Amino acid sequence: MVEQAQHDRAVEEPGTSSAAPVRLGAGGTARLVAGVLAPMLAQGIIVRRPAVVRLLDRWQGDDRAVRALQRARARYGRGPLVLRIPGRSVALLTGAQDAARVLAGSPEPFAPATTEKRAALQHFQPGGVLISDGAPRAARRRWNEDVLQLDVPLHEQAAAIGAVAAEELAPLRRAGSWDWPTFTEAWARITRRVTLGDGARDDVGLTDELARLRGRANWAYLRRTDHDGRRRLLAAVQDHLDRAEPGSLAATVTAAAGGEHGADLDLPSQVAHWLFAWDAAGIATHRAAALLAGHPEHAAAVRAEVAAAVPGRPDLPLLRATVLESVRLWPTTLAVLRETTRPTDWGGRTAPAGTTFVLVSSLLHRDDEQLPEADRFVPRMWLDETAPAGTSASLRSMVPFSAGPARCPGRDLVLHTSSVVLAALLGPDEPVQTAGRSAPDTGPLPRTLDHTALRFALRPPS
């Protein structure tokens, strides 16, 4: 029997929306665009712009976005808020039940492949599953789930992942400190080796080319597609896949190609998406160190868990919960988008086909009007299936890896990798935060946390 993965808290049980959409006027639209959408776009949906991230940390942009959406909900009601945008039908969701309905109804009638997502992701993954439809999407989705082993806590490459993490993080442990530049360089080496094999360890050019194309993707349809650059990137990915190095995902890719999944998989596009997604996982892992530094009792429990784990294939539920809380508190996917494939009834009114629904992650995760523990570090919500009524966990309103049929197929692989990275980096020592905004256990946690400013040191446990 396959062991089931740690449960992801999905949004509240789906149902039909009880509130009709409200079409906002120019003033209401301007307020939500300025307070919610513009800061999101400015920091970069596909790759972060560090200067804007620093500014939003000082400004606490996510707190302002949550407050703006709460004010709009109080003024207009709990139905979808349809923005007045020429030529587009865009609606912001402000309630967990509406979010549940949309996520549970993917890919039909709420398709993940939205107009905006296609325009952005085609810059570097034209055949990626997130921007595919119909039979190709179904085949690519099944293949991604099989290769990434969704709902399996320990991937078949788990032992190799742990060995790579220990080797690449040894210099940081010897130095006794790290910051974002040193961590992200080590993280990139780890993820290239885990994904493509040891031969990709020093292929910084691949990472740089992907970052350049992702920078263009931030502009979506406002930037011309660099077809030559995209061909170079996908060819480089294919070259690494052709080696199919044992112990890497590339070996699993080769073994699962074709066969029952069909031939139209566009493997380089799928893997390009993985390399893009690893970047967000690195941000979440780095922020998770801030949670451990700010919560010493939890960090002590984590050290005990790591010390008792089975070497080679450690099961680390406390560390997984820490990473889940990192993504819950500071979502790396700033918004989840879905687009209607047909006219859809909402509270007696019709949302036309082509309507883009925007689920703002910071509201879903940090809505203190609905979630009693929204601004606290609560790792137990990922461990306790019998959470008492009235707690954030019992409301089931957290989607750090999305939810429903289109949830992230790499969730369990990411959680395991991030966990063993933290275990290898910290070892038996305590993390001490030496720079950046802290995440202490003495009060509400910040709603925006600039990962690029965080710096840590190690000390023996007291």
C-alpha positions as semicolon CSV with decimal commas, in nm:
position;residue;x (nm);y (nm);z (nm)
1;M;0,000;0,000;0,000
2;V;0,132;0,345;-0,092
3;E;0,167;0,571;0,211
4;Q;-0,042;0,883;0,173
5;A;0,128;1,218;0,184
6;Q;0,081;1,477;0,451
7;H;-0,259;1,636;0,401
8;D;-0,286;1,969;0,226
9;R;-0,555;2,182;0,382
10;A;-0,792;2,260;0,099
11;V;-1,041;2,542;0,102
12;E;-1,383;2,494;0,259
13;E;-1,600;2,225;0,107
14;P;-1,722;2,347;-0,233
15;G;-2,079;2,439;-0,301
16;T;-2,274;2,671;-0,524
17;S;-2,206;3,038;-0,466
18;S;-2,468;3,206;-0,250
19;A;-2,375;3,558;-0,360
20;A;-2,403;3,699;-0,710
21;P;-2,112;3,879;-0,877
22;V;-2,096;4,255;-0,830
23;R;-1,974;4,468;-1,120
24;L;-1,760;4,747;-0,979
25;G;-1,750;5,099;-1,106
26;A;-1,438;5,283;-1,213
27;G;-1,357;5,392;-0,856
28;G;-1,392;5,047;-0,701
29;T;-1,189;4,893;-0,983
30;A;-0,915;5,153;-0,945
31;R;-0,889;5,089;-0,570
32;L;-0,847;4,713;-0,612
33;V;-0,611;4,743;-0,907
34;A;-0,392;4,988;-0,715
35;G;-0,406;4,807;-0,382
36;V;-0,402;4,443;-0,494
37;L;-0,315;4,375;-0,859
38;A;-0,058;4,645;-0,934
39;P;0,180;4,555;-0,646
40;M;0,150;4,190;-0,743
41;L;0,242;4,260;-1,104
42;A;0,517;4,503;-1,007
43;Q;0,710;4,250;-0,798
44;G;0,694;3,997;-1,082
45;I;0,456;3,706;-1,119
46;I;0,707;3,478;-1,294
47;V;1,037;3,600;-1,148
48;R;1,069;3,841;-0,858
49;R;1,214;4,191;-0,897
50;P;1,428;4,233;-0,581
51;A;1,396;4,613;-0,562
52;V;1,016;4,591;-0,565
53;V;1,018;4,304;-0,314
54;R;1,225;4,521;-0,077
55;L;0,984;4,812;-0,122
56;L;0,679;4,596;-0,056
57;D;0,844;4,457;0,257
58;R;0,882;4,811;0,394
59;W;0,530;4,898;0,278
60;Q;0,383;4,560;0,393
61;G;0,207;4,531;0,062
62;D;0,032;4,202;0,137
63;D;-0,128;4,347;0,448
64;R;-0,257;4,639;0,242
65;A;-0,393;4,399;-0,020
66;V;-0,576;4,191;0,242
67;R;-0,724;4,506;0,398
68;A;-0,834;4,636;0,057
69;L;-1,014;4,310;-0,023
70;Q;-1,175;4,297;0,321
71;R;-1,305;4,653;0,280
72;A;-1,442;4,565;-0,063
73;R;-1,611;4,255;0,077
74;A;-1,773;4,462;0,354
75;R;-1,894;4,718;0,102
76;Y;-2,008;4,497;-0,186
77;G;-2,079;4,160;-0,025
78;R;-1,915;3,817;-0,056
79;G;-1,978;3,759;-0,427
80;P;-1,710;3,784;-0,696
81;L;-1,600;4,142;-0,762
82;V;-1,601;4,200;-1,138
83;L;-1,351;4,467;-1,236
84;R;-1,425;4,727;-1,503
85;I;-1,146;4,637;-1,747
86;P;-1,207;4,703;-2,118
87;G;-1,216;4,388;-2,327
88;R;-1,173;4,148;-2,034
89;S;-1,396;3,986;-1,773
90;V;-1,191;3,962;-1,452
91;A;-1,337;3,884;-1,109
92;L;-1,166;3,882;-0,768
93;L;-1,292;3,623;-0,520
94;T;-1,319;3,724;-0,155
95;G;-1,471;3,411;0,004
96;A;-1,328;3,067;0,073
97;Q;-1,641;2,889;-0,053
98;D;-1,621;3,056;-0,393
99;A;-1,251;2,971;-0,407
100;A;-1,336;2,610;-0,325
101;R;-1,587;2,594;-0,605
102;V;-1,341;2,723;-0,861
103;L;-1,055;2,498;-0,749
104;A;-1,274;2,188;-0,729
105;G;-1,407;2,262;-1,079
106;S;-1,070;2,263;-1,255
107;P;-1,006;2,202;-1,541
108;E;-1,375;2,210;-1,636
109;P;-1,546;2,456;-1,624
110;F;-1,264;2,653;-1,457
111;A;-0,956;2,602;-1,672
112;P;-0,603;2,662;-1,535
113;A;-0,490;2,771;-1,883
114;T;-0,598;3,134;-1,863
115;T;-0,528;3,401;-2,123
116;E;-0,277;3,572;-1,892
117;K;-0,103;3,247;-1,797
118;R;-0,062;3,143;-2,161
119;A;0,082;3,481;-2,253
120;A;0,340;3,459;-1,974
121;L;0,445;3,094;-1,971
122;Q;0,472;3,047;-2,348
123;H;0,791;3,254;-2,328
124;F;0,979;2,951;-2,195
125;Q;0,748;2,646;-2,178
126;P;0,514;2,650;-2,480
127;G;0,394;2,295;-2,416
128;G;0,375;2,315;-2,038
129;V;0,082;2,142;-1,870
130;L;-0,039;2,467;-1,709
131;I;-0,114;2,621;-2,048
132;S;-0,242;2,306;-2,218
133;D;-0,605;2,211;-2,282
134;G;-0,805;1,904;-2,375
135;A;-0,640;1,570;-2,440
136;P;-0,281;1,705;-2,438
137;R;-0,339;1,858;-2,096
138;A;-0,489;1,539;-1,956
139;A;-0,194;1,331;-2,079
140;R;0,066;1,581;-1,957
141;R;-0,105;1,610;-1,621
142;R;-0,108;1,230;-1,569
143;W;0,256;1,212;-1,672
144;N;0,357;1,491;-1,430
145;E;0,173;1,320;-1,145
146;D;0,342;0,988;-1,222
147;V;0,694;1,123;-1,257
148;L;0,674;1,362;-0,962
149;Q;0,484;1,100;-0,758
150;L;0,204;1,312;-0,620
151;D;0,071;1,185;-0,284
152;V;0,388;0,986;-0,219
153;P;0,581;1,144;0,071
154;L;0,916;0,990;-0,026
155;H;0,995;0,998;-0,397
156;E;1,188;0,704;-0,539
157;Q;1,486;0,942;-0,573
158;A;1,461;1,047;-0,205
159;A;1,796;0,898;-0,103
160;A;1,975;1,069;-0,393
161;I;1,810;1,400;-0,309
162;G;1,933;1,381;0,050
163;A;2,288;1,300;-0,060
164;V;2,295;1,591;-0,306
165;A;2,161;1,832;-0,042
166;A;2,423;1,729;0,214
167;E;2,706;1,764;-0,037
168;E;2,602;2,103;-0,174
169;L;2,525;2,256;0,167
170;A;2,843;2,139;0,340
171;P;3,030;2,464;0,253
172;L;2,754;2,675;0,408
173;R;2,758;2,463;0,722
174;R;3,136;2,496;0,747
175;A;3,105;2,873;0,706
176;G;2,843;2,878;0,982
177;S;2,632;3,141;0,809
178;W;2,449;3,213;0,485
179;D;2,246;3,481;0,311
180;W;2,014;3,476;0,012
181;P;2,288;3,491;-0,258
182;T;2,488;3,203;-0,107
183;F;2,176;2,998;-0,036
184;T;2,021;3,045;-0,379
185;E;2,344;2,945;-0,555
186;A;2,356;2,623;-0,354
187;W;1,983;2,569;-0,409
188;A;2,024;2,607;-0,786
189;R;2,301;2,346;-0,790
190;I;2,086;2,109;-0,586
191;T;1,782;2,147;-0,809
192;R;1,983;2,112;-1,132
193;R;2,138;1,790;-1,002
194;V;1,809;1,656;-0,864
195;T;1,626;1,733;-1,186
196;L;1,883;1,677;-1,460
197;G;2,173;1,490;-1,298
198;D;2,526;1,567;-1,186
199;G;2,621;1,673;-1,537
200;A;2,398;1,978;-1,496
201;R;2,552;2,086;-1,165
202;D;2,758;2,369;-1,311
203;D;2,529;2,457;-1,601
204;V;2,474;2,811;-1,475
205;G;2,406;2,916;-1,833
206;L;2,088;2,709;-1,833
207;T;1,965;2,880;-1,515
208;D;2,061;3,223;-1,648
209;E;1,882;3,167;-1,981
210;L;1,570;3,052;-1,797
211;A;1,585;3,358;-1,569
212;R;1,619;3,588;-1,871
213;L;1,315;3,436;-2,042
214;R;1,120;3,445;-1,717
215;G;1,198;3,816;-1,697
216;R;1,035;3,858;-2,036
217;A;0,744;3,641;-1,917
218;N;0,673;3,893;-1,641
219;W;0,548;4,119;-1,921
220;A;0,330;3,843;-2,073
221;Y;0,182;3,963;-2,405
222;L;0,357;4,303;-2,375
223;R;0,692;4,144;-2,472
224;R;0,773;3,972;-2,799
225;T;0,858;3,604;-2,765
226;D;1,229;3,534;-2,800
227;H;1,190;3,221;-3,012
228;D;1,565;3,170;-3,052
229;G;1,625;3,195;-2,678
230;R;1,339;2,958;-2,607
231;R;1,477;2,705;-2,855
232;R;1,820;2,727;-2,687
233;L;1,669;2,670;-2,345
234;L;1,456;2,373;-2,445
235;A;1,742;2,217;-2,643
236;A;1,971;2,247;-2,340
237;V;1,708;2,078;-2,122
238;Q;1,669;1,799;-2,378
239;D;2,046;1,743;-2,388
240;H;2,047;1,683;-2,013
241;L;1,739;1,458;-2,035
242;D;1,907;1,247;-2,301
243;R;2,174;1,145;-2,047
244;A;1,902;1,014;-1,810
245;E;2,148;1,007;-1,521
246;P;2,058;0,751;-1,253
247;G;1,944;0,914;-0,931
248;S;1,792;1,216;-1,109
249;L;1,441;1,299;-1,220
250;A;1,574;1,280;-1,575
251;A;1,604;0,904;-1,532
252;T;1,242;0,887;-1,416
253;V;1,139;1,109;-1,709
254;T;1,297;0,874;-1,959
255;A;1,140;0,568;-1,801
256;A;0,792;0,727;-1,807
257;A;0,807;0,885;-2,155
258;G;0,557;0,764;-2,412
259;G;0,371;0,442;-2,343
260;E;0,035;0,492;-2,176
261;H;0,086;0,869;-2,162
262;G;0,108;0,915;-2,538
263;A;0,369;1,087;-2,750
264;D;0,258;1,451;-2,726
265;L;0,424;1,528;-2,391
266;D;0,676;1,798;-2,491
267;L;0,916;1,684;-2,219
268;P;1,147;1,989;-2,230
269;S;0,851;2,219;-2,160
270;Q;0,742;2,009;-1,861
271;V;1,094;2,011;-1,717
272;A;1,138;2,384;-1,785
273;H;0,835;2,438;-1,565
274;W;0,990;2,227;-1,289
275;L;1,308;2,435;-1,301
276;F;1,096;2,751;-1,278
277;A;0,894;2,611;-0,986
278;W;1,207;2,510;-0,791
279;D;1,286;2,880;-0,760
280;A;0,969;2,941;-0,558
281;A;1,049;2,639;-0,342
282;G;1,389;2,790;-0,262
283;I;1,223;3,112;-0,147
284;A;0,988;2,915;0,078
285;T;1,276;2,712;0,223
286;H;1,482;3,022;0,299
287;R;1,182;3,182;0,472
288;A;1,121;2,859;0,666
289;A;1,462;2,912;0,829
290;A;1,326;3,244;0,962
291;L;1,035;3,056;1,120
292;L;1,274;2,813;1,287
293;A;1,495;3,098;1,409
294;G;1,192;3,280;1,551
295;H;1,034;2,977;1,717
296;P;1,306;2,802;1,922
297;E;1,077;2,541;2,081
298;H;0,960;2,423;1,742
299;A;1,319;2,427;1,617
300;A;1,422;2,202;1,907
301;A;1,145;1,956;1,816
302;V;1,266;1,963;1,455
303;R;1,623;1,881;1,563
304;A;1,494;1,583;1,760
305;E;1,295;1,467;1,458
306;V;1,600;1,491;1,232
307;A;1,819;1,306;1,483
308;A;1,568;1,019;1,501
309;A;1,505;0,994;1,126
310;V;1,605;0,697;0,914
311;P;1,929;0,782;0,730
312;G;1,889;0,806;0,354
313;R;1,509;0,818;0,350
314;P;1,407;1,043;0,640
315;D;1,040;1,108;0,705
316;L;1,025;1,462;0,847
317;P;0,664;1,568;0,911
318;L;0,759;1,860;1,139
319;L;0,992;2,006;0,877
320;R;0,731;1,953;0,605
321;A;0,481;2,137;0,822
322;T;0,733;2,419;0,867
323;V;0,770;2,457;0,491
324;L;0,392;2,441;0,442
325;E;0,356;2,719;0,698
326;S;0,621;2,922;0,517
327;V;0,417;2,901;0,196
328;R;0,091;2,959;0,383
329;L;0,221;3,270;0,558
330;W;0,406;3,410;0,256
331;P;0,263;3,255;-0,063
332;T;0,509;3,216;-0,349
333;T;0,218;3,187;-0,593
334;L;0,075;3,534;-0,548
335;A;-0,257;3,453;-0,714
336;V;-0,429;3,143;-0,850
337;L;-0,603;3,204;-1,183
338;R;-0,884;3,009;-1,345
339;E;-1,081;3,092;-1,663
340;T;-1,435;2,979;-1,738
341;T;-1,474;2,755;-2,039
342;R;-1,851;2,818;-2,062
343;P;-2,113;3,052;-1,913
344;T;-2,137;2,973;-1,542
345;D;-2,414;3,047;-1,295
346;W;-2,320;3,247;-0,986
347;G;-2,601;3,325;-0,742
348;G;-2,857;3,359;-1,019
349;R;-2,634;3,562;-1,249
350;T;-2,412;3,442;-1,531
351;A;-2,037;3,474;-1,553
352;P;-1,959;3,462;-1,927
353;A;-1,716;3,218;-2,084
354;G;-1,365;3,359;-2,072
355;T;-1,406;3,514;-1,727
356;T;-1,080;3,505;-1,531
357;F;-1,129;3,440;-1,161
358;V;-0,845;3,564;-0,941
359;L;-0,787;3,395;-0,605
360;V;-0,549;3,621;-0,412
361;S;-0,336;3,389;-0,200
362;S;-0,263;3,640;0,076
363;L;-0,636;3,679;0,144
364;L;-0,703;3,304;0,141
365;H;-0,417;3,243;0,384
366;R;-0,416;3,555;0,602
367;D;-0,781;3,662;0,624
368;D;-0,794;3,748;0,994
369;E;-1,167;3,818;0,969
370;Q;-1,222;3,449;0,896
371;L;-0,911;3,272;1,030
372;P;-0,842;3,308;1,404
373;E;-0,476;3,212;1,367
374;A;-0,410;3,384;1,035
375;D;-0,101;3,573;1,152
376;R;0,057;3,309;1,375
377;F;0,294;3,022;1,305
378;V;0,068;2,717;1,339
379;P;0,247;2,410;1,201
380;R;0,005;2,179;1,381
381;M;-0,266;2,261;1,125
382;W;-0,076;2,042;0,877
383;L;-0,050;1,757;1,126
384;D;-0,384;1,751;1,307
385;E;-0,674;1,599;1,112
386;T;-0,905;1,650;1,412
387;A;-0,845;2,022;1,465
388;P;-1,100;2,172;1,704
389;A;-1,382;2,377;1,559
390;G;-1,308;2,746;1,531
391;T;-0,938;2,711;1,452
392;S;-0,777;2,802;1,122
393;A;-0,707;2,436;1,059
394;S;-1,072;2,337;1,093
395;L;-1,175;2,601;0,837
396;R;-0,961;2,428;0,574
397;S;-0,890;2,752;0,391
398;M;-0,523;2,703;0,305
399;V;-0,393;2,627;-0,044
400;P;-0,013;2,659;-0,035
401;F;0,013;2,417;-0,329
402;S;-0,327;2,502;-0,479
403;A;-0,607;2,247;-0,434
404;G;-0,848;2,032;-0,627
405;P;-0,776;1,831;-0,943
406;A;-0,519;2,088;-1,065
407;R;-0,317;2,104;-0,742
408;C;0,059;2,111;-0,779
409;P;0,180;1,763;-0,883
410;G;0,526;1,836;-0,739
411;R;0,395;1,917;-0,389
412;D;0,534;1,611;-0,212
413;L;0,866;1,617;-0,396
414;V;0,911;1,984;-0,307
415;L;0,819;1,929;0,057
416;H;1,064;1,642;0,091
417;T;1,345;1,829;-0,086
418;S;1,294;2,146;0,118
419;S;1,285;1,940;0,438
420;V;1,609;1,752;0,373
421;V;1,776;2,077;0,263
422;L;1,687;2,240;0,596
423;A;1,796;1,930;0,785
424;A;2,132;1,921;0,605
425;L;2,185;2,295;0,642
426;L;2,104;2,321;1,012
427;G;2,232;1,988;1,137
428;P;2,231;1,979;1,520
429;D;2,266;2,358;1,547
430;E;2,023;2,642;1,612
431;P;1,957;2,894;1,335
432;V;1,998;3,258;1,439
433;Q;1,861;3,531;1,215
434;T;2,111;3,813;1,175
435;A;1,944;4,033;0,913
436;G;1,606;4,098;0,757
437;R;1,257;4,124;0,901
438;S;1,214;3,863;1,174
439;A;0,930;3,616;1,230
440;P;0,917;3,594;1,612
441;D;0,677;3,393;1,826
442;T;0,588;3,698;2,034
443;G;0,326;3,861;1,813
444;P;0,158;3,870;1,470
445;L;0,389;3,767;1,188
446;P;0,452;4,015;0,905
447;R;0,241;3,964;0,596
448;T;0,525;4,047;0,360
449;L;0,872;3,904;0,416
450;D;1,159;4,001;0,186
451;H;1,350;3,676;0,144
452;T;1,644;3,854;-0,020
453;A;1,722;4,041;0,305
454;L;1,733;3,735;0,531
455;R;2,067;3,625;0,672
456;F;2,135;3,346;0,921
457;A;2,411;3,203;1,139
458;L;2,443;2,873;1,325
459;R;2,519;2,820;1,693
460;P;2,525;2,513;1,916
461;P;2,192;2,456;2,092
462;S;2,171;2,614;2,437
